[in-house]
Structures are given as C-alpha cells and as structure tokens.
Amino acid sequence: MENKQTLPNSTATLVLGICSLVFGFFLFGFILGIIGLSISGKSKRLYLQSPNDYSGYGALNAGRVMSLIGVILGAILILYMLIAEVFDYSFFGFL
C-alpha cells in the first residue's frame, strides 16, 4: 500500500471550523469561519484533481461544514444586532 500525502491545510481547516462553532455567536466566529472556508478551497481542488494521492479529505470536509455553520451563525448575529440597533431594541432584552 502506498503512502498518501495529507492534504495541506486540512487540520487547520478543521481547527478553524471547530473554533468558528465555539465562537459562532460572536463576531470572532464569523471571521474564523470565513478564514476556514477560504483556506480550504485550494486543498479541495487539489484533492478533486487526484483523490488517490491524498488523505485527510474527511477532516477537510468536516472543517468546511463547521466553518460554514459558524459563518451562518455569525451572520445571524450580525443581522440581529443591526435590526436591534435600527429599531432601538436592547441586545439581550434585559439591558
């Protein structure tokens, strides 16, 4: 059995995806999710060109999905903050 190379940035994408979920309801999670999605693009294209040469696609794909969820959560928060500011609502409801 031949040795396969690990996809570049697959671990970094996974870590950024996890962090974007943990910090998803803060602006920091939104930023981490965008970074995770952007660095995973090249690795995904590389894997799709020659899937037999690389391992670690599962981690890359999981990181992409978690980064996307983190971006969506961050976007919902930003939208909520904008609506709350426009309509002069308190952010947490008790302030």
N, CA, C and O atoms as a GROMACS GRO file, in nm:
protein
  380
    1MET      N    1   0.084  -0.118   0.000
    1MET     CA    2   0.000   0.000   0.000
    1MET      C    3   0.088   0.124   0.000
    1MET      O    4   0.184   0.134   0.076
    2GLU      N    5   0.055   0.217  -0.084
    2GLU     CA    6   0.137   0.336  -0.098
    2GLU      C    7   0.103   0.439   0.010
    2GLU      O    8  -0.009   0.443   0.062
    3ASN      N    9   0.201   0.522   0.040
    3ASN     CA   10   0.179   0.628   0.138
    3ASN      C   11   0.112   0.746   0.069
    3ASN      O   12   0.156   0.792  -0.037
    4LYS      N   13   0.008   0.794   0.129
    4LYS     CA   14  -0.063   0.909   0.075
    4LYS      C   15  -0.022   1.033   0.153
    4LYS      O   16   0.000   1.028   0.274
    5GLN      N   17  -0.013   1.142   0.083
    5GLN     CA   18   0.016   1.269   0.148
    5GLN      C   19  -0.110   1.322   0.214
    5GLN      O   20  -0.221   1.302   0.165
    6THR      N   21  -0.092   1.390   0.325
    6THR     CA   22  -0.204   1.456   0.390
    6THR      C   23  -0.233   1.586   0.316
    6THR      O   24  -0.142   1.658   0.276
    7LEU      N   25  -0.358   1.613   0.298
    7LEU     CA   26  -0.396   1.737   0.229
    7LEU      C   27  -0.343   1.859   0.305
    7LEU      O   28  -0.355   1.865   0.427
    8PRO      N   29  -0.286   1.954   0.234
    8PRO     CA   30  -0.241   2.075   0.304
    8PRO      C   31  -0.360   2.151   0.360
    8PRO      O   32  -0.465   2.163   0.295
    9ASN      N   33  -0.344   2.202   0.478
    9ASN     CA   34  -0.443   2.284   0.549
    9ASN      C   35  -0.568   2.208   0.593
    9ASN      O   36  -0.665   2.271   0.633
   10SER      N   37  -0.567   2.075   0.586
   10SER     CA   38  -0.687   2.003   0.631
   10SER      C   39  -0.704   2.014   0.782
   10SER      O   40  -0.815   2.032   0.831
   11THR      N   41  -0.595   2.004   0.856
   11THR     CA   42  -0.602   2.017   1.002
   11THR      C   43  -0.636   2.160   1.042
   11THR      O   44  -0.715   2.183   1.133
   12ALA      N   45  -0.576   2.256   0.974
   12ALA     CA   46  -0.604   2.397   1.004
   12ALA      C   47  -0.750   2.431   0.976
   12ALA      O   48  -0.812   2.506   1.051
   13THR      N   49  -0.803   2.376   0.868
   13THR     CA   50  -0.944   2.399   0.836
   13THR      C   51  -1.034   2.339   0.943
   13THR      O   52  -1.134   2.399   0.982
   14LEU      N   53  -0.999   2.220   0.990
   14LEU     CA   54  -1.078   2.156   1.095
   14LEU      C   55  -1.074   2.237   1.224
   14LEU      O   56  -1.178   2.256   1.288
   15VAL      N   57  -0.957   2.283   1.263
   15VAL     CA   58  -0.944   2.363   1.386
   15VAL      C   59  -1.020   2.495   1.373
   15VAL      O   60  -1.089   2.536   1.467
   16LEU      N   61  -1.010   2.560   1.259
   16LEU     CA   62  -1.083   2.686   1.240
   16LEU      C   63  -1.233   2.663   1.237
   16LEU      O   64  -1.310   2.746   1.285
   17GLY      N   65  -1.276   2.549   1.182
   17GLY     CA   66  -1.418   2.516   1.182
   17GLY      C   67  -1.470   2.494   1.322
   17GLY      O   68  -1.579   2.542   1.357
   18ILE      N   69  -1.395   2.422   1.404
   18ILE     CA   70  -1.435   2.400   1.543
   18ILE      C   71  -1.440   2.532   1.619
   18ILE      O   72  -1.536   2.558   1.692
   19CYS      N   73  -1.339   2.615   1.601
   19CYS     CA   74  -1.336   2.745   1.670
   19CYS      C   75  -1.449   2.836   1.623
   19CYS      O   76  -1.504   2.913   1.702
   20SER      N   77  -1.485   2.828   1.494
   20SER     CA   78  -1.594   2.912   1.447
   20SER      C   79  -1.727   2.869   1.506
   20SER      O   80  -1.817   2.952   1.524
   21LEU      N   81  -1.742   2.739   1.537
   21LEU     CA   82  -1.864   2.694   1.605
   21LEU      C   83  -1.864   2.737   1.751
   21LEU      O   84  -1.967   2.780   1.803
   22VAL      N   85  -1.750   2.725   1.816
   22VAL     CA   86  -1.742   2.762   1.957
   22VAL      C   87  -1.769   2.911   1.975
   22VAL      O   88  -1.840   2.951   2.068
   23PHE      N   89  -1.714   2.992   1.888
   23PHE     CA   90  -1.732   3.136   1.895
   23PHE      C   91  -1.836   3.184   1.793
   23PHE      O   92  -1.830   3.299   1.749
   24GLY      N   93  -1.929   3.098   1.756
   24GLY     CA   94  -2.024   3.127   1.650
   24GLY      C   95  -2.116   3.244   1.677
   24GLY      O   96  -2.156   3.314   1.583
   25PHE      N   97  -2.150   3.269   1.802
   25PHE     CA   98  -2.239   3.380   1.832
   25PHE      C   99  -2.163   3.506   1.867
   25PHE      O  100  -2.217   3.597   1.930
   26PHE      N  101  -2.039   3.512   1.825
   26PHE     CA  102  -1.959   3.632   1.840
   26PHE      C  103  -1.902   3.666   1.704
   26PHE      O  104  -1.896   3.580   1.616
   27LEU      N  105  -1.861   3.786   1.684
   27LEU     CA  106  -1.804   3.827   1.556
   27LEU      C  107  -1.677   3.748   1.524
   27LEU      O  108  -1.644   3.727   1.408
   28PHE      N  109  -1.607   3.705   1.628
   28PHE     CA  110  -1.484   3.629   1.609
   28PHE      C  111  -1.510   3.498   1.536
   28PHE      O  112  -1.429   3.457   1.453
   29GLY      N  113  -1.621   3.430   1.564
   29GLY     CA  114  -1.656   3.306   1.497
   29GLY      C  115  -1.686   3.327   1.350
   29GLY      O  116  -1.653   3.242   1.267
   30PHE      N  117  -1.747   3.438   1.318
   30PHE     CA  118  -1.774   3.473   1.178
   30PHE      C  119  -1.644   3.488   1.100
   30PHE      O  120  -1.632   3.438   0.988
   31ILE      N  121  -1.549   3.557   1.159
   31ILE     CA  122  -1.420   3.579   1.093
   31ILE      C  123  -1.343   3.448   1.078
   31ILE      O  124  -1.286   3.421   0.972
   32LEU      N  125  -1.341   3.366   1.183
   32LEU     CA  126  -1.272   3.237   1.175
   32LEU      C  127  -1.335   3.146   1.071
   32LEU      O  128  -1.265   3.072   1.002
   33GLY      N  129  -1.466   3.149   1.060
   33GLY     CA  130  -1.534   3.069   0.960
   33GLY      C  131  -1.498   3.110   0.818
   33GLY      O  132  -1.478   3.025   0.731
   34ILE      N  133  -1.490   3.239   0.795
   34ILE     CA  134  -1.451   3.288   0.662
   34ILE      C  135  -1.307   3.247   0.630
   34ILE      O  136  -1.278   3.207   0.517
   35ILE      N  137  -1.220   3.256   0.727
   35ILE     CA  138  -1.080   3.215   0.706
   35ILE      C  139  -1.074   3.065   0.678
   35ILE      O  140  -1.001   3.021   0.589
   36GLY      N  141  -1.150   2.985   0.754
   36GLY     CA  142  -1.153   2.841   0.733
   36GLY      C  143  -1.203   2.803   0.595
   36GLY      O  144  -1.149   2.713   0.531
   37LEU      N  145  -1.306   2.872   0.548
   37LEU     CA  146  -1.358   2.844   0.414
   37LEU      C  147  -1.259   2.885   0.306
   37LEU      O  148  -1.245   2.816   0.204
   38SER      N  149  -1.192   2.995   0.327
   38SER     CA  150  -1.100   3.043   0.223
   38SER      C  151  -0.976   2.956   0.210
   38SER      O  152  -0.928   2.934   0.099
   39ILE      N  153  -0.922   2.905   0.321
   39ILE     CA  154  -0.800   2.826   0.309
   39ILE      C  155  -0.829   2.682   0.266
   39ILE      O  156  -0.737   2.610   0.227
   40SER      N  157  -0.954   2.641   0.273
   40SER     CA  158  -0.985   2.503   0.235
   40SER      C  159  -1.010   2.487   0.085
   40SER      O  160  -1.011   2.375   0.034
   41GLY      N  161  -1.031   2.596   0.015
   41GLY     CA  162  -1.064   2.589  -0.128
   41GLY      C  163  -0.955   2.526  -0.213
   41GLY      O  164  -0.983   2.441  -0.297
   42LYS      N  165  -0.831   2.566  -0.190
   42LYS     CA  166  -0.720   2.513  -0.270
   42LYS      C  167  -0.701   2.365  -0.242
   42LYS      O  168  -0.674   2.287  -0.334
   43SER      N  169  -0.714   2.325  -0.115
   43SER     CA  170  -0.696   2.184  -0.081
   43SER      C  171  -0.805   2.097  -0.141
   43SER      O  172  -0.780   1.984  -0.183
   44LYS      N  173  -0.925   2.149  -0.145
   44LYS     CA  174  -1.035   2.073  -0.204
   44LYS      C  175  -1.012   2.054  -0.354
   44LYS      O  176  -1.034   1.945  -0.407
   45ARG      N  177  -0.970   2.159  -0.422
   45ARG     CA  178  -0.940   2.147  -0.566
   45ARG      C  179  -0.827   2.048  -0.589
   45ARG      O  180  -0.831   1.971  -0.684
   46LEU      N  181  -0.726   2.052  -0.503
   46LEU     CA  182  -0.613   1.960  -0.514
   46LEU      C  183  -0.657   1.816  -0.498
   46LEU      O  184  -0.612   1.728  -0.571
   47TYR      N  185  -0.745   1.791  -0.402
   47TYR     CA  186  -0.796   1.656  -0.379
   47TYR      C  187  -0.881   1.609  -0.496
   47TYR      O  188  -0.871   1.493  -0.538
   48LEU      N  189  -0.965   1.696  -0.549
   48LEU     CA  190  -1.052   1.656  -0.659
   48LEU      C  191  -0.976   1.627  -0.787
   48LEU      O  192  -1.023   1.551  -0.871
   49GLN      N  193  -0.858   1.686  -0.804
   49GLN     CA  194  -0.776   1.658  -0.920
   49GLN      C  195  -0.715   1.519  -0.914
   49GLN      O  196  -0.707   1.450  -1.016
   50SER      N  197  -0.672   1.476  -0.795
   50SER     CA  198  -0.612   1.343  -0.780
   50SER      C  199  -0.647   1.285  -0.642
   50SER      O  200  -0.566   1.293  -0.550
   51PRO      N  201  -0.766   1.228  -0.628
   51PRO     CA  202  -0.810   1.179  -0.497
   51PRO      C  203  -0.730   1.060  -0.444
   51PRO      O  204  -0.730   1.036  -0.324
   52ASN      N  205  -0.664   0.986  -0.530
   52ASN     CA  206  -0.588   0.870  -0.485
   52ASN      C  207  -0.454   0.906  -0.423
   52ASN      O  208  -0.389   0.821  -0.361
   53ASP      N  209  -0.412   1.030  -0.438
   53ASP     CA  210  -0.281   1.072  -0.389
   53ASP      C  211  -0.284   1.133  -0.249
   53ASP      O  212  -0.179   1.151  -0.187
   54TYR      N  213  -0.403   1.166  -0.200
   54TYR     CA  214  -0.412   1.240  -0.074
   54TYR      C  215  -0.505   1.173   0.025
   54TYR      O  216  -0.601   1.106  -0.012
   55SER      N  217  -0.475   1.193   0.152
   55SER     CA  218  -0.564   1.151   0.260
   55SER      C  219  -0.602   1.275   0.340
   55SER      O  220  -0.542   1.381   0.323
   56GLY      N  221  -0.701   1.262   0.426
   56GLY     CA  222  -0.742   1.374   0.508
   56GLY      C  223  -0.856   1.454   0.453
   56GLY      O  224  -0.884   1.564   0.499
   57TYR      N  225  -0.925   1.399   0.352
   57TYR     CA  226  -1.037   1.473   0.295
   57TYR      C  227  -1.154   1.482   0.394
   57TYR      O  228  -1.228   1.580   0.391
   58GLY      N  229  -1.170   1.382   0.479
   58GLY     CA  230  -1.277   1.386   0.578
   58GLY      C  231  -1.261   1.502   0.674
   58GLY      O  232  -1.358   1.571   0.705
   59ALA      N  233  -1.140   1.525   0.721
   59ALA     CA  234  -1.113   1.638   0.811
   59ALA      C  235  -1.136   1.770   0.738
   59ALA      O  236  -1.190   1.865   0.794
   60LEU      N  237  -1.094   1.775   0.613
   60LEU     CA  238  -1.112   1.897   0.534
   60LEU      C  239  -1.260   1.926   0.514
   60LEU      O  240  -1.304   2.040   0.530
   61ASN      N  241  -1.335   1.824   0.480
   61ASN     CA  242  -1.478   1.842   0.456
   61ASN      C  243  -1.552   1.878   0.585
   61ASN      O  244  -1.639   1.964   0.584
   62ALA      N  245  -1.517   1.814   0.696
   62ALA     CA  246  -1.579   1.846   0.824
   62ALA      C  247  -1.547   1.990   0.865
   62ALA      O  248  -1.634   2.061   0.916
   63GLY      N  249  -1.424   2.034   0.842
   63GLY     CA  250  -1.386   2.172   0.873
   63GLY      C  251  -1.461   2.272   0.788
   63GLY      O  252  -1.499   2.378   0.837
   64ARG      N  253  -1.482   2.238   0.661
   64ARG     CA  254  -1.558   2.327   0.572
   64ARG      C  255  -1.702   2.341   0.620
   64ARG      O  256  -1.757   2.451   0.624
   65VAL      N  257  -1.763   2.229   0.657
   65VAL     CA  258  -1.902   2.232   0.703
   65VAL      C  259  -1.914   2.311   0.832
   65VAL      O  260  -2.005   2.393   0.846
   66MET      N  261  -1.823   2.288   0.926
   66MET     CA  262  -1.828   2.362   1.053
   66MET      C  263  -1.800   2.510   1.032
   66MET      O  264  -1.860   2.595   1.098
   67SER      N  265  -1.710   2.543   0.940
   67SER     CA  266  -1.683   2.684   0.910
   67SER      C  267  -1.805   2.750   0.850
   67SER      O  268  -1.837   2.865   0.883
   68LEU      N  269  -1.874   2.679   0.763
   68LEU     CA  270  -1.995   2.734   0.702
   68LEU      C  271  -2.103   2.757   0.807
   68LEU      O  272  -2.171   2.860   0.804
   69ILE      N  273  -2.120   2.664   0.900
   69ILE     CA  274  -2.217   2.682   1.007
   69ILE      C  275  -2.178   2.801   1.095
   69ILE      O  276  -2.264   2.879   1.135
   70GLY      N  277  -2.048   2.815   1.124
   70GLY     CA  278  -2.001   2.928   1.203
   70GLY      C  279  -2.026   3.061   1.134
   70GLY      O  280  -2.061   3.159   1.199
   71VAL      N  281  -2.008   3.065   1.002
   71VAL     CA  282  -2.034   3.187   0.926
   71VAL      C  283  -2.183   3.220   0.930
   71VAL      O  284  -2.222   3.335   0.946
   72ILE      N  285  -2.266   3.118   0.916
   72ILE     CA  286  -2.411   3.141   0.920
   72ILE      C  287  -2.454   3.192   1.058
   72ILE      O  288  -2.534   3.286   1.067
   73LEU      N  289  -2.403   3.131   1.164
   73LEU     CA  290  -2.436   3.178   1.299
   73LEU      C  291  -2.389   3.322   1.320
   73LEU      O  292  -2.462   3.403   1.378
   74GLY      N  293  -2.269   3.352   1.275
   74GLY     CA  294  -2.218   3.489   1.288
   74GLY      C  295  -2.299   3.588   1.207
   74GLY      O  296  -2.322   3.701   1.252
   75ALA      N  297  -2.343   3.547   1.087
   75ALA     CA  298  -2.424   3.636   1.004
   75ALA      C  299  -2.560   3.662   1.068
   75ALA      O  300  -2.612   3.773   1.062
   76ILE      N  301  -2.617   3.558   1.130
   76ILE     CA  302  -2.744   3.576   1.201
   76ILE      C  303  -2.726   3.675   1.316
   76ILE      O  304  -2.812   3.761   1.338
   77LEU      N  305  -2.617   3.663   1.388
   77LEU     CA  306  -2.591   3.755   1.498
   77LEU      C  307  -2.573   3.898   1.448
   77LEU      O  308  -2.628   3.991   1.507
   78ILE      N  309  -2.498   3.915   1.342
   78ILE     CA  310  -2.476   4.049   1.287
   78ILE      C  311  -2.609   4.109   1.239
   78ILE      O  312  -2.637   4.227   1.262
   79LEU      N  313  -2.689   4.028   1.174
   79LEU     CA  314  -2.820   4.074   1.129
   79LEU      C  315  -2.908   4.113   1.247
   79LEU      O  316  -2.976   4.216   1.243
   80TYR      N  317  -2.906   4.032   1.352
   80TYR     CA  318  -2.984   4.063   1.472
   80TYR      C  319  -2.936   4.193   1.536
   80TYR      O  320  -3.018   4.275   1.577
   81MET      N  321  -2.806   4.212   1.543
   81MET     CA  322  -2.753   4.334   1.602
   81MET      C  323  -2.792   4.457   1.521
   81MET      O  324  -2.824   4.561   1.577
   82LEU      N  325  -2.789   4.444   1.388
   82LEU     CA  326  -2.829   4.557   1.303
   82LEU      C  327  -2.976   4.589   1.320
   82LEU      O  328  -3.014   4.706   1.330
   83ILE      N  329  -3.060   4.486   1.323
   83ILE     CA  330  -3.204   4.509   1.342
   83ILE      C  331  -3.230   4.569   1.480
   83ILE      O  332  -3.312   4.660   1.494
   84ALA      N  333  -3.161   4.518   1.581
   84ALA     CA  334  -3.179   4.571   1.716
   84ALA      C  335  -3.136   4.717   1.724
   84ALA      O  336  -3.197   4.796   1.796
   85GLU      N  337  -3.033   4.752   1.652
   85GLU     CA  338  -2.985   4.890   1.654
   85GLU      C  339  -3.081   4.982   1.580
   85GLU      O  340  -3.108   5.093   1.625
   86VAL      N  341  -3.133   4.937   1.467
   86VAL     CA  342  -3.222   5.020   1.388
   86VAL      C  343  -3.353   5.044   1.462
   86VAL      O  344  -3.404   5.156   1.463
   87PHE      N  345  -3.407   4.940   1.524
   87PHE     CA  346  -3.535   4.953   1.593
   87PHE      C  347  -3.520   4.985   1.741
   87PHE      O  348  -3.617   4.982   1.816
   88ASP      N  349  -3.398   5.014   1.783
   88ASP     CA  350  -3.368   5.056   1.920
   88ASP      C  351  -3.410   4.952   2.024
   88ASP      O  352  -3.464   4.986   2.129
   89TYR      N  353  -3.385   4.825   1.991
   89TYR     CA  354  -3.409   4.719   2.088
   89TYR      C  355  -3.283   4.694   2.168
   89TYR      O  356  -3.172   4.717   2.120
   90SER      N  357  -3.302   4.646   2.286
   90SER     CA  358  -3.188   4.607   2.367
   90SER      C  359  -3.135   4.475   2.313
   90SER      O  360  -3.213   4.388   2.274
   91PHE      N  361  -3.004   4.459   2.310
   91PHE     CA  362  -2.942   4.341   2.252
   91PHE      C  363  -2.979   4.212   2.327
   91PHE      O  364  -3.010   4.111   2.265
   92PHE      N  365  -2.975   4.216   2.457
   92PHE     CA  366  -3.005   4.097   2.536
   92PHE      C  367  -3.147   4.097   2.592
   92PHE      O  368  -3.188   3.998   2.653
   93GLY      N  369  -3.220   4.201   2.573
   93GLY     CA  370  -3.358   4.206   2.619
   93GLY      C  371  -3.374   4.254   2.763
   93GLY      O  372  -3.485   4.287   2.804
   94PHE      N  373  -3.267   4.256   2.838
   94PHE     CA  374  -3.278   4.298   2.978
   94PHE      C  375  -3.190   4.417   3.009
   94PHE      O  376  -3.185   4.461   3.124
   95LEU      N  377  -3.122   4.470   2.912
   95LEU     CA  378  -3.034   4.585   2.936
   95LEU      C  379  -3.108   4.716   2.918
   95LEU      O  380  -3.049   4.823   2.934
   0.00000   0.00000   0.00000
